[in-house]
């Protein structure tokens, strides 16, 4: 057969995963399955390939521009008459787990419990510009509660996620919470017109980078009325990041904000505070926006103190599934930044607790069969006791071989001579 | 926003996985990781998308016709000037884990231990004709030892795989073993020409379906010499499915079969017999062919008694990786039929041992906050004790709700009134 020429690197923007990283990934996956399982979430999976129509339904926002599309096959592919890309493809790799969840829910609604608590862990693909630490294939980890209109959903999602993050090896973390309806009421109270909310929120979202003054300047630059900007800033100057802040808005925004919205937010914060079993703070953050416009109620984000950026977020999106499936369904979800958590654990050289002892057996070449059987029996005995035993032929350069095994984590090396 | 029209079914030939099936999949995955880990196999992962050139290198045989191909993106896609399919695509979904393993090994060889013991679990995609129980996306589970020329590799692979299958809930299973060099020596001894071996083996492979007589007839129909066919059949009539059979061939084929081949096969069988810790038989099967022509030495297959077909197989393929990467590398692997095992466990309504107790809390609507907090605290307490607790709002039709929860495996239901 002819010599093949092989491309050795993975495809652009995707990566091979080493044994060391896999250990951490498997550990985190195990922790996620166990923790979320205790909260009654059931694992489901959908195919990585999704109908191109479902992926192009406008639910995915910018992600729809980043789809890896799959060529039609056989007779369906008509290259001669194809006018555009859409004529060539019938599927694509999913860019998130929410679109497939909507499809799954509508396909299986009759057999699913109500509410349905789903845990999804799976790869998604986005043909983003490659950059450090961001890959075109990455794992997402979502929990969603479909069919529960009350804040029981929010509380359970936040408790489950904080229990999970609390089991990881981080000092302290923070959950920030807000409500899309509070965001809107603050804008309405200040006198912004509803059609300008999206623009206002995009600017507000920069608060942590450019500060209150920066937000004010950008709002003015957009041409919003001086008075509206001043009232808006006045609210943010007075509101605090705690229950008192929520209560302040509840009173101040009376008339533009339904009272139950603020009351529910208080209950969520108080419940999480009362029950939490890990070291973290839950704070009210009236500047929290979350990008996706499909959120309809409480929104939240989780960040690990000392590391910039969020490691997860979510919120209530009561209208999305109904718009997608035709049956209105309240929904709320929390997504954890699996890849980011794995990266942080790798960077701090995290050691997995309770790992099995690792022993390497070195067998001299030419060992007679009866003696070899004894070595296999010994390995079997130790494996049954829970030890990891790797069988190896002894090499000429035994010193190098031992060093290599040590670097793989083999703490004991036993030699067997013929 | 306009009403979306959603395709509810998964794409053709792929499936949504239910919570019940996921439980079994997760259980089997956990068992695989644990068992193979004890034998010193390290998990690795490669991207699901592979260079189209690597997938089209002729290593994949018929599978190369079944690739899901991925459209080029952005400026690279030149629809106007595209002459053929190949101009449109730059990647494809992997159809097996062996091609990616070869690429991974050549990309990371300097950092990998020698020998390298790899465990891969991952989805592969083949655009096969859809049929019952076979899907276009399915999980493969391979263990491979790269860089070990001795039968230590074969023995470890068979012991690891039989230990795994032994932990599953099946009565008895059988491992059949042969060697590609014995297959060839039997054909050579009988007088078949080397260029006809492939044809002979394809017919021999039908032995379990059409019997010795059927094989004889088909060989004659192909036009092979009466004498060769008679000698060939004579060998199969005399050879037995045990060590005596191996020894018989060792003597009979002296001159056309290197003695070490039969001796090694004996050692493999004896070692596995001596150490095995599960209820299974390892038998010599001189009719075992295994389809792929890349095998160079021992080949094996595992089947569960009472269920037709194999649930795994493998063998030595010393020439493949070198042909692919340029560096000759001895290699041996065993692949387990993950989907088939899951299907068998589902069909026999397998109950996962040691599953957490499941309790559902039902909360009456309108419960005051202080009382609600007590319920959350009680749930937290039980979860910390290892119980799965699902929090639910009490429904009007409580009887139906309880039935539904029972069918989800909630054995205890606790009601909390306001």
Interface residues (C-beta under 8 A of the other chain):
Chain A: X1 X3 X4 X5 X6 X7 X8 X9 X10 X11 X14 X15 X16 X17 X18 X19 X22 X23 X25 X26 X30 X33 X37 X38 X39 X40 X42 X43 X44 X45 X46 X47 X48 X49 X50 X51 X53 X54 X57 X58 X59 X68 X69 X70 X71 X73 X77 X79 X82 X84 X85 X88 X89 X90 X91 X93 X102 X103 X104 X106 X107 X108 X111 X113 X114 X115 X117 X123 X125 X127 X137 X148 X150 X152 X155 X156 X159 X163 X267 X270 X271 X274 X275 X277 X323 X324 X325 X326 X356 X358 X360 X363 X365 X369 X372 X373 X376 X377 X379 X380 X383 X384 X386 X387 X388 X389 X390 X391 X392 X393 X404 X405 X408
Chain B: X1 X3 X4 X5 X6 X7 X8 X9 X10 X11 X14 X15 X16 X17 X18 X19 X22 X23 X25 X26 X30 X33 X37 X38 X39 X40 X42 X43 X44 X45 X46 X47 X48 X49 X50 X51 X53 X54 X57 X58 X59 X68 X69 X70 X71 X73 X77 X79 X82 X84 X85 X88 X89 X90 X91 X93 X102 X103 X104 X106 X107 X108 X111 X113 X114 X115 X117 X123 X125 X127 X137 X148 X150 X152 X155 X156 X159 X163 X267 X270 X271 X274 X275 X277 X323 X324 X325 X326 X356 X358 X360 X363 X369 X372 X373 X376 X377 X379 X380 X383 X384 X386 X387 X388 X389 X390 X391 X392 X393 X404 X405 X408
